[in-house]
């Protein structure tokens, strides 16, 4: 711990208005501001989000119309990339009234850069690795500041926290752009993570995503490489070993790698035979020492997430044995292979997976944890642009699901309808590959009816997607 408290990163502002406050990243910022002693209110659509419980518990006033005039005491506005970003009516009104406005990315950076920042970036695993680090630091009494983009971290009260007495701030570092509207107008993409100045950066996976704002994988790699160059002197870059060939160059002083093959600094061996429902086993090898890992989260991909987090702990001087012991009690986050309950003998899980690589990983984890059960995977694609661009990859990933159900594409607030692609496009591809007829349902309400009629006791149901498919569990 530092002897002196970190100065207020948001002095002299006192009342913040968050436009799009129900988003997971915005809700974490709201909690950090409340810890700082600020007044927080905001706006969003009327629908309930996974963040509702946290927002309600903090008694935050939320307007459900973006045309609503903001309270006169508001002296700073923070906005999300969704809901038109900087072009949102309330944000434009604030600008016209000379009220300072910040994107969520810029607001996070004010917190993050004031302390020793640990940034977690990559396609798949950002939230889990950030939550794992937060869990380890908290269990070891380090009381970090943190911002994790999930509805909840199981076992912790908050998803965002500001501790002015901490050395460390842990945060997800998102490659999506600050203002997608500017990209559509021909502007250069400005990644959200470009505002961060990390001391330690972890990259879980380097893959192509967000085709609505990145024209190619080369553009994506360029954004990540520039971000890696922002690491502070004396800091560390922690990379997935498989991604080394994708990077032409980077200027980080210290680079360590993790993975399951090759000459990794942190090599892991996933013990598939010893891993079953409720327990995951693996061995970590580093510095010619072997460490046994026992996790309460499933799958090889979560072993990889755990090893990435442990590599960061080791780089930051945290005793590796203590970190491993703390991580053993980590039970995931909301919407990350989250156990939802049992009904009529059917066990239900939910996961946020929405990229083909994530789907492959979570389906594999499900089949390994439950090899003797009838398994159902219900997937709701997220965004037309991602579905269209990565359609072959989606087909390949979902063809591995024992019993697949699809919902219609969940359209993001940041894009328009594209009639040239649909969930039926995925269904047709999977049918061609597997000869199975894949049901395509219109909504999570239809899914609830389908599951009640078609599942049987001892079945396992996994819902996946970044849209509103998780709401089916309340109906069930």
Order of alpha helices (4+ residues) and beta strands (2+ residues): beta-alpha-beta-alpha-beta-beta-alpha-beta-alpha-beta-alpha-beta-beta-beta-alpha-beta-alpha-beta-beta-beta-beta-beta-alpha-alpha-beta-beta-alpha-beta-alpha-alpha-beta-alpha-beta-alpha-beta-alpha
